[in-house]
Each structure stands twice: as structure tokens, then as C-alpha cells.
Amino acid sequence: MKRPPIRQSTLVRSDREHTFEVFVRDIGAWWPTRSHSLGLEKVTTVTIERELGGRIYETWTDGRQVDWGEVILWQPTERFAMTWTSLPEVTEVELTFTALSPALTRVALEHRGWERLTAEQVAAATSLSGGYEAGWKRILDIFTRQVEAGTVEGS
């Protein structure tokens, strides 16, 4: 059974290059790890290795690194994609950064590969607190505020 991808987008009042950099370079500063991570309160940072084949991982207070996925598409300032290994089967998340004007960027997210999961696995992944649909919306909202205001929300 084909399951549609989750698609979310946001408009960020910033140029594309800066918007991309805040997402990939500064993800550890703005990602809400206390609610959206594997280690929750144990997480000290999140890292994206900025290259094809690079890891995306969280680092815990004890130094342990826990993978979220691997970079499978790397086109700096325009887009990148990664595997997402936090579900029972590997899915993919792609982000596209489109300059709409010198100081306005559209960031589009697509989380695909849901057909790899069973109906029960999809139900479990999408039932908690609005599931991934609500989760990605919250992530993009926090990210947008971070880029525009230059402030870091509590992890």
C-alpha cells in the first residue's frame, strides 16, 4: 500500500545561504532534543556531517553518539537528504531551500518511505502527540524562529 510522504514547509525571512547554514551547522543549538530525540534529556548536541555519506547523530552527556541517519544527497545551500533510522524501517527526509527574494527563503521538507513500514508501525509512529506530521511542523516553526530572531529555544 502506497503511503504518501509527509510534506511541510515554512517561509524564513533570511537569505538562502544563511538559512541553510543555520539548519545544518547550528542544528545542535535549536533542535528541541528534550522532546524530539532518542536520548531526550541526555542529549547535549546534534551534528550533521556536511558531506555525502556523513552521519547525522546526537551526542549524549556520557559521550555516546546515537545515529539518526546518513546524508544521501548533499547540494549545499539548495538541498540535502538523509536516511531516517529512528523508525522500525529506514525512511528518508529531504529539505529544499528555495530563495524567493534576497531575504526570503522557502524551506520544504519531505519525509518519505512510509510504505516500508507495516500499518501497525505507521500507526504507532503517527499517533503520539500528532505524530510526525505535527512533529515536523514544530521543528520547522522552531527553526524559523531561530533563523529570524537569532535566539535558541530551550533544548
C-alpha positions in Angstrom: 0.0 0.0 0.0 1.4 3.4 -1.0 1.6 5.8 1.9 2.0 9.5 0.9 5.1 11.4 2.3 4.7 13.9 5.0 5.3 17.4 3.5 5.8 20.6 5.5 7.2 24.0 4.5 8.0 27.3 6.1 8.9 30.8 4.9 12.0 32.2 6.5 12.9 35.9 6.4 16.5 35.3 5.6 18.7 34.6 2.6 19.1 31.0 1.4 22.7 30.6 2.4 22.2 31.7 6.0 19.0 29.7 6.3 20.8 26.5 5.1 23.7 27.1 7.4 21.6 27.6 10.5 19.8 24.3 9.7 22.9 22.1 9.1 25.7 23.9 11.1 23.6 25.0 14.1 21.1 22.2 14.4 22.5 21.3 17.8 21.6 24.8 19.1 18.0 24.9 18.1 16.7 21.3 17.7 14.3 20.5 20.6 16.1 17.4 21.9 14.2 17.2 25.1 11.1 16.2 23.1 12.4 15.2 19.7 15.4 12.9 20.1 16.3 9.4 21.1 18.2 10.4 24.3 15.8 13.2 25.4 17.4 14.9 28.5 20.7 13.0 27.9 21.3 14.8 24.6 24.0 17.5 24.6 24.0 18.2 20.9 23.0 17.1 17.4 25.5 17.0 14.5 25.2 16.8 10.7 28.4 15.8 9.0 28.4 18.1 6.0 29.2 15.7 3.2 27.7 12.8 1.2 27.7 9.8 3.4 28.1 11.9 6.5 26.4 10.9 9.7 23.5 12.7 11.5 23.7 11.9 15.1 23.0 13.1 18.7 25.7 13.1 21.4 24.7 12.2 24.9 26.1 13.5 28.2 28.2 10.3 28.6 29.8 10.9 25.2 27.7 8.2 23.4 26.8 9.0 19.8 23.4 7.7 18.5 22.8 7.9 14.8 19.7 9.4 13.2 20.8 8.7 9.7 23.2 9.3 6.9 23.5 12.2 4.3 22.3 10.7 0.9 22.1 14.0 -1.0 24.3 17.0 -0.5 23.9 20.2 -2.5 24.9 23.0 -0.2 22.6 25.9 0.1 20.0 24.2 -2.1 19.1 20.9 -0.6 20.1 17.8 1.3 18.5 14.5 2.1 19.2 11.9 4.8 18.1 8.5 5.8 16.0 8.5 8.9 16.7 5.5 11.1 14.6 6.3 14.1 11.7 4.2 12.9 11.5 0.4 12.6 12.4 0.7 8.9 14.6 3.3 7.2 12.8 6.3 5.7 14.2 9.4 4.1 13.9 13.1 4.9 14.8 15.8 2.3 15.0 19.5 2.8 14.9 22.0 -0.1 15.9 25.7 0.4 14.5 28.0 -2.3 15.4 31.7 -2.5 12.2 33.6 -3.2 13.9 37.0 -2.8 17.3 38.2 -1.4 15.8 37.9 2.2 13.1 35.3 1.9 13.6 31.5 1.7 11.1 28.7 1.4 12.2 25.6 3.3 10.3 22.5 2.2 10.6 19.2 4.0 9.5 15.8 2.7 9.6 12.7 4.9 9.1 9.7 2.6 9.4 5.9 2.6 6.4 5.2 4.9 5.4 2.3 2.6 8.3 0.4 4.1 6.5 0.2 7.4 3.6 -2.0 8.4 0.3 -0.4 9.1 0.9 -1.0 12.8 4.3 0.7 12.7 2.8 3.7 10.8 0.0 3.9 13.4 2.5 3.9 16.3 4.7 6.5 14.6 1.9 8.9 13.8 -0.3 8.6 16.9 1.9 10.2 19.7 1.3 13.9 20.1 0.1 14.3 16.5 2.9 12.1 15.2 5.5 13.0 12.6 3.2 15.4 10.9 2.9 17.6 14.0 6.5 16.9 14.9 7.9 18.2 11.7 5.7 21.3 11.8 7.0 22.1 15.3 10.6 21.5 14.2 10.2 23.9 11.2 8.5 26.5 13.5 11.3 26.4 16.0 13.9 26.6 13.1 12.2 29.6 11.5 12.1 31.5 14.8 15.8 30.6 15.4 16.9 31.9 11.9 14.7 35.1 12.1 15.4 36.0 15.7 18.8 34.6 16.3 17.7 33.1 19.6 17.9 29.5 20.7 14.9 27.9 22.3 15.5 25.6 25.2 16.7 22.2 24.0 
